[in-house]
Amino acid sequence: MPVSSRMAKSVSIAWLVLAQHVCDAGAQNVPRPHVQAAAPREWTVDAKPRLRIAMNADVDFAALISLSVLPDDGIVLASDLRNNIQFFDSRGLLTKTVGRNGQGPGEFEGVDHFFRFGDTLALIDMNDATHRFTLDGQFVRSSRVATTAEQVHGFFANGDLVVGVKRLEQIPEGRWQQATEELVRITATSRVALGRFPTQEFTRLPGGKLKGNVYSPRNRVAVLRNQFCAGFAGSSTFGCYDGSGRLLWTRALTNTSPVAVTNADKEAYFNDIYTVNVGSPRKMLDDQVRWARASATFAKSLGVYGPLLAARDNALWIGPPSTDDWRRNNPNPLPERSTRWRVYSIAGELLANVTLPPRFYLLEAGADYVAGVTKDDDDLEVVLVYSLRKQ
């Protein structure tokens, strides 16, 4: 089995470029980065999850893509290997399975992304088709998304899709090259440019060939109900924009510094080739690892912060620097240590810090919960929902 090519791409520049993006978008006055003055509150999660769903003879959601906690406290899961969407009640009992492999209405070939916006569930398959369902699993419609986007970021409340297309830019900085990510809003009838943001860094190899640096900082994006937030993780700043790309506000994270790429990070990148291709001929995998070791170029830093996550209550969660974007061939890689997230309001107020437990990979946050996955002793994914306590 060949190694998957669905490796996420990454990023590099500073606040000056972010300001330039806003000027290009037509903003008259660029807000200065704001530094939060007051100490934020500390929110906590319960020691034990309020919901736990493990795979068994009757339940299989292998290669979980994402999930969402429903208004009735049930949960819906999207599985890539099973090509379906599974619904569970608040006790963790399977109540319904929808979707299957195919090209007919409500059928799909592989699950690439899974989102919930308003009262709609949206699944994007490997063929860039979008399939929409109601929250109780009723099929609504399928449509083709004509895009060469390298990254799908999410949906606005009205169903418009936000995607990112990477563009290679030449930057006169010695060996370094810089790419930008062009964000685009796809409506029912048009494509609206939202602006360009700095992203993955490249190294020029002998002979002039460019190589993307593994683990380099990237442009982080979260799509909320009616606006989006974005920031280059190589800098401490990020901003939020309205649906047309106009800058609303910026913030600068305090008490942060770039996180170095370690030798352990590099080894994890190579070891994933073995992890996700169990059963393939060992010699073939050894050859692939040798080729990867000879050709890979690594960034020096992961950046200052990690993923931006749009919470169900329209808050913005910002995670720590992570290698996750580069380890998509190892679905939902678990952080061995606890992770610390910052939570901002839609207006840019730093609401709180939240520390999540070790070996918990966050997929969704809400007003009173966090939901994600861990893995059991057999390395099978287990879904966990913890209650979130706001103090």
Protein Blocks (a to p, Z undefined) as FASTA:
>chain_A
ZZdfkbccdddddfklmmmmmmmnopabdcdddddfbdcddddddfbdfbdcdddfkbcc
ehifbdcddfkopacdddfklopacdddfkopafbdeddedjbehiaehjfbdcdehjbc
cdddfkopacdddfkopafbdcddddfbfbdfbdcfkopacddddddddddehjaccddd
ddddddfkbccdebdcddddddddehhiacddehiacddddddfkbccdddfkbmbdcdd
dfkopafbdcddehiacddddfklmmmmmmmmmmmmghiafklmmmmmmmmmmmpccdfb
ebjbdcddddfkopacdddddfklmmmmlghiacfbdcddddddfkopafbdcdddehia
cfbdcfkbccdddddfkopacddddddddZZ
